[in-house]
Amino acid sequence: MSEIIPSPNIWETPDVYEVENRGVDRAHVIEDAMRAVLDWSGRDVLDVGCGTGYHLPYFAADARSVVGVEPHPPLAAIAAQRISRMPSVSVREEGAAAIGVPDESFDVAHARWAYFFGPGCEPGLVELERVMRPGGAAFVIDNDATRSTFGQWFRRALPSYDPRAVERFWQRQGWERERLDIRWDFDSREDFEAVVAIEFAPEHADLILAEHPDATGVDYAVNLWHRRY
């Protein structure tokens, strides 16, 4: 994107966000759905907004090469350290609208929680057009705020968010959607409370924890947007 939009959850508390990453979709429903569209085995993969690089090793297990792009220097540094012993993986400290690679460099692109609100990410989508190879596929994962327990929390915390408008945006851009049901599960109540606290303002976090006094996880719905090139 032309401007870097801060992500307070991961920017301010990357250690807690690491806990959240471990607790999201442990069954790999998202990755299985991606593979059904285009398997990245033996292909070149781009991870847009890779953060601390949590997903880079997962892709690297099967891909020919993986490049993570992250504009926030502290996160890019953590990602680079994470993959320092993986010769097929690299991290670029760049924004999504200007990736310093040649045209048609990638077969698969992945952007998870990077394009939440649709409008505003157009420069990044234009750059995807440039760097994707013919026959490749790009994937965007975001919240489906129309359903699930987590979706209810999301709508309550962001009443101005219009999921239908976001849906129309992606459809206008020529993307297709799969609605997926996943889980948000953590090893302890302490982890659950810590993650809720970085995802929601205190008044909303307190209400969530009061409504779910014994929970360590909940049902979660996501949209998997995808486009072939």
Secondary structure as GFF3:
##gff-version 3
##sequence-region A 1 229
A	DSSP	alpha_helix	8	12	.	.	.	ID=ss1
A	DSSP	alpha_helix	14	23	.	.	.	ID=ss2
A	DSSP	alpha_helix	29	37	.	.	.	ID=ss3
A	DSSP	beta_strand	44	48	.	.	.	ID=ss4
A	DSSP	alpha_helix	56	60	.	.	.	ID=ss5
A	DSSP	beta_strand	65	69	.	.	.	ID=ss6
A	DSSP	alpha_helix	73	82	.	.	.	ID=ss7
A	DSSP	beta_strand	89	92	.	.	.	ID=ss8
A	DSSP	beta_strand	106	112	.	.	.	ID=ss9
A	DSSP	alpha_helix	122	131	.	.	.	ID=ss10
A	DSSP	beta_strand	132	143	.	.	.	ID=ss11
A	DSSP	alpha_helix	149	157	.	.	.	ID=ss12
A	DSSP	alpha_helix	163	172	.	.	.	ID=ss13
A	DSSP	beta_strand	176	185	.	.	.	ID=ss14
A	DSSP	alpha_helix	189	199	.	.	.	ID=ss15
A	DSSP	alpha_helix	202	211	.	.	.	ID=ss16
A	DSSP	beta_strand	217	228	.	.	.	ID=ss17
###
